[in-house]
Amino acid sequence: MPTFALILISSVINTAAQLLLKAGADRLKVLSWSHWYESFINLISNPYLFLGLCCYVVSVGVWIIVLSRVPVSVAHPISSLAYITTAISAAIIFNEYLSLTRIMGIFVIIFGVYLIARTN
């Protein structure tokens, strides 16, 4: 599989992890050190948090494959595509606001990824 495709897969899985962790965090009851046991049970019994962590584990596995193929100085900047997919997905799923400034930032990231991918 082409390395760029693996970077995209890692970014998409990372985005899924972020969205699942957000969904899990939204469903948490108040966490408290004084009621640490209940807070711990609340955390480990949350399926969204569990799935989000599983996505992170898979993402790291894919990322290790990527790093075995290309320099980290190339791979890591390209992985910033996850910022774009996360921002757009959060706007769609969680109704988060995408301001003009954020949209401009997304285009800056796209341009930066283009420049870095072109030099490889």
C-alpha positions in Angstrom: 0.0 0.0 0.0 1.4 3.5 -0.8 2.8 5.4 2.1 0.6 8.4 1.5 -2.5 6.2 1.7 -1.2 4.8 5.0 -0.8 8.4 6.3 -4.3 9.2 5.3 -5.6 6.0 6.9 -3.8 6.9 10.1 -5.3 10.4 10.0 -8.8 9.1 9.5 -8.5 6.7 12.4 -7.0 9.5 14.5 -10.1 11.6 13.6 -12.4 8.8 14.6 -10.6 8.5 17.9 -11.0 12.2 18.6 -14.7 12.1 17.7 -15.3 9.1 19.9 -13.4 10.6 22.8 -15.5 13.8 22.4 -18.7 11.8 22.4 -17.6 9.9 25.4 -16.6 13.0 27.3 -20.0 14.6 26.5 -21.7 11.6 28.2 -19.5 11.6 31.3 -21.0 12.5 34.6 -19.0 14.9 36.7 -15.6 13.5 37.5 -14.3 14.1 41.0 -11.3 13.1 43.1 -13.4 12.8 46.2 -15.5 10.2 44.5 -12.6 8.6 42.6 -14.1 5.1 42.5 -17.4 6.2 40.9 -15.4 8.4 38.5 -13.2 5.5 37.5 -16.2 3.2 36.9 -17.8 5.9 34.9 -14.7 6.3 32.7 -14.1 2.6 32.1 -17.7 1.8 31.4 -18.1 4.4 28.7 -18.1 2.6 25.3 -17.2 5.8 23.3 -14.1 6.3 25.4 -13.2 2.6 25.0 -13.6 2.7 21.2 -11.7 6.0 21.0 -8.8 4.5 22.8 -8.9 1.4 20.5 -8.8 3.7 17.5 -5.7 5.4 19.0 -4.0 2.0 19.3 -4.8 1.1 15.7 -3.7 4.5 14.6 -0.3 4.1 16.3 0.1 0.7 14.7 -0.4 2.2 11.2 1.8 5.2 12.2 4.7 2.8 13.0 4.4 1.3 9.5 4.5 4.8 8.0 7.6 5.8 10.0 9.3 2.6 8.8 8.9 3.9 5.3 9.5 7.7 5.3 11.3 10.3 7.3 9.4 11.6 10.3 10.1 15.1 9.0 7.9 14.3 6.0 5.3 12.0 7.6 4.4 14.1 10.6 3.5 17.3 8.8 1.4 15.4 6.4 -0.4 13.8 9.3 -1.7 17.3 10.1 -4.5 16.4 7.7 -6.2 14.9 10.8 -6.7 18.5 12.0 -8.7 19.2 8.9 -10.8 16.0 9.0 -11.4 16.5 12.7 -12.5 20.1 12.4 -14.9 19.3 9.5 -16.3 16.2 11.2 -16.8 18.0 14.5 -18.7 20.7 12.6 -20.9 18.1 11.0 -21.4 15.7 13.9 -21.3 18.0 17.0 -22.4 21.2 15.3 -19.2 22.9 16.2 -18.7 26.3 14.6 -16.2 26.7 11.8 -15.3 30.3 11.7 -13.7 32.0 8.7 -10.4 32.1 10.5 -10.5 28.3 11.1 -11.4 27.7 7.4 -8.5 29.9 6.4 -6.3 27.8 8.7 -7.5 24.6 7.0 -6.5 26.0 3.7 -3.0 26.9 5.1 -2.6 23.3 6.3 -3.7 21.9 2.9 -1.2 24.2 1.2 1.6 23.2 3.7 0.8 19.5 3.2 1.0 20.0 -0.6 4.4 21.6 -0.3 5.8 18.9 1.9 4.3 16.0 -0.1 5.7 17.6 -3.3 9.3 17.6 -1.9 9.3 13.9 -1.2 
